[in-house]
Amino acid sequence: MHLTLDGISHHYGGMPVLSGIELSIPAGEIVCIVGPSGCGKSTLLRLIGGLERPDEGAVLEHGGAPADSLNPLTYIFQDFALLPWRTVAGNISLVLEDHGLGKTDRDAIIDDVLARTKLSDFKTALPRQLSGGMKQRVAIARALAVRPAVLLMDEPLSALDSQTRELLMDDLVGLWSKTPFTAVYVTHNLEEAVRLGHRIVVLSRRPGKIRDVVEIDMPLAERPGRAAALSEARERLWSLIRDEAAAADMELVDA
Ligand SMILES: Nc1ncnc2c1ncn2[C@@H]1O[C@H](COP(=O)(O)OP(=O)(O)OP(=O)(O)O)[C@@H](O)[C@H]1O
């Protein structure tokens, strides 16, 4: 399934938050969204996921979700959102319940996603026994379990330390390289954007408009060894954001 954002604008109260967003999200690509604080990145993700309806414009879905998708648009949040009293397997099982799957099918899906996220040995652990990185792996496993057509990721690595972030980025690249998925990935972090994004959408200050779309034509798996080329892309992104980020920062201080 691929998505088109067709002229999306949105307000909260009298405040315009997003204006005239036109964007294509191709199947099998990771589209990163960056921009200054408060420019409407998370709002855009909620509109894409259908959690809110845009005041103007529409999110168009093309091609339909795969027949076995239990939740075509699936979120991964910064704070993991795990139930503390359920084990790793129990947290994943939760999203498979109420879909009419038998226990054997559920167990097979759980075992598969645990293996893909290197969590098989932690099946019976509780969230409090896991590091932040492991908790986010569980959240990724849970998202994969419902076979989403599009993954919607809102700052998924920003609660993690930089080493764990590196490891999780490698994991995401490994998962994508084995089975390419479609994702919209909101981040403040330009390193993440240039490591994970096939295209990077730069939003302006609020009301967020598309300022530029930077395409990075380098296979994800090759990126760790190509620091110089990536740093060029990162500099280009920063030059697009820098002045507006400073202005947005002042706006928050003055508020
Ligand atoms: N439900 C809401 N009701 C009212 N205002 C909201 C709501 N959600 C977000 N806002 C406001 O809309 C603007 C955009 O918020 P949003 O969280 O989408 O921006 P963002 O780019 O993701 O921000 P950040 O980079 O700080 O995470 C902000 O001014 C925010 O305070």
The ligand as an SDF file (V2000), in Angstrom:
LIG
                    3D

 31 33  0  0  0  0  0  0  0  0999 V2000
   -4.3300   18.0800   20.6640 N   0  0  0  0  0  0  0  0  0  0  0  0
   -3.8330   19.3090   20.5750 C   0  0  0  0  0  0  0  0  0  0  0  0
   -4.5600   20.3840   20.9410 N   0  0  0  0  0  0  0  0  0  0  0  0
   -4.0710   21.6430   20.8410 C   0  0  0  0  0  0  0  0  0  0  0  0
   -2.8420   21.9240   20.3720 N   0  0  0  0  0  0  0  0  0  0  0  0
   -2.0680   20.8990   19.9950 C   0  0  0  0  0  0  0  0  0  0  0  0
   -2.5160   19.5490   20.0790 C   0  0  0  0  0  0  0  0  0  0  0  0
   -1.5110   18.7340   19.6330 N   0  0  0  0  0  0  0  0  0  0  0  0
   -0.4950   19.5440   19.2870 C   0  0  0  0  0  0  0  0  0  0  0  0
   -0.8250   20.8260   19.5100 N   0  0  0  0  0  0  0  0  0  0  0  0
    0.0220   21.9950   19.2110 C   0  0  0  0  0  0  0  0  0  0  0  0
    0.2650   21.9550   17.8020 O   0  0  0  0  0  0  0  0  0  0  0  0
    1.6090   22.3320   17.5060 C   0  0  0  0  0  0  0  0  0  0  0  0
    2.2870   21.2070   16.7720 C   0  0  0  0  0  0  0  0  0  0  0  0
    2.4700   20.1220   17.6750 O   0  0  0  0  0  0  0  0  0  0  0  0
    3.1990   18.7760   17.2480 P   0  0  0  0  0  0  0  0  0  0  0  0
    3.3500   17.9580   18.4820 O   0  0  0  0  0  0  0  0  0  0  0  0
    2.5070   18.1770   16.0850 O   0  0  0  0  0  0  0  0  0  0  0  0
    4.6050   19.3370   16.7530 O   0  0  0  0  0  0  0  0  0  0  0  0
    5.9920   18.5670   16.6160 P   0  0  0  0  0  0  0  0  0  0  0  0
    6.6600   19.1460   15.4110 O   0  0  0  0  0  0  0  0  0  0  0  0
    5.7920   17.0980   16.6480 O   0  0  0  0  0  0  0  0  0  0  0  0
    6.6970   19.0730   17.9440 O   0  0  0  0  0  0  0  0  0  0  0  0
    8.0370   18.5680   18.6430 P   0  0  0  0  0  0  0  0  0  0  0  0
    9.1270   18.7010   17.6400 O   0  0  0  0  0  0  0  0  0  0  0  0
    8.2310   19.5300   19.7790 O   0  0  0  0  0  0  0  0  0  0  0  0
    7.7940   17.1630   19.0860 O   0  0  0  0  0  0  0  0  0  0  0  0
    2.2460   22.6780   18.8500 C   0  0  0  0  0  0  0  0  0  0  0  0
    2.1540   24.0730   19.0350 O   0  0  0  0  0  0  0  0  0  0  0  0
    1.3910   21.9300   19.8560 C   0  0  0  0  0  0  0  0  0  0  0  0
    1.4080   22.6060   21.1010 O   0  0  0  0  0  0  0  0  0  0  0  0
  1  2  1  0
  2  3  1  0
  2  7  2  0
  3  4  2  0
  4  5  1  0
  5  6  2  0
  6  7  1  0
  6 10  1  0
  7  8  1  0
  8  9  2  0
  9 10  1  0
 10 11  1  0
 11 12  1  0
 11 30  1  0
 12 13  1  0
 13 14  1  0
 13 28  1  0
 14 15  1  0
 15 16  1  0
 16 17  2  0
 16 18  1  0
 16 19  1  0
 19 20  1  0
 20 21  2  0
 20 22  1  0
 20 23  1  0
 23 24  1  0
 24 25  2  0
 24 26  1  0
 24 27  1  0
 28 29  1  0
 28 30  1  0
 30 31  1  0
M  END
$$$$
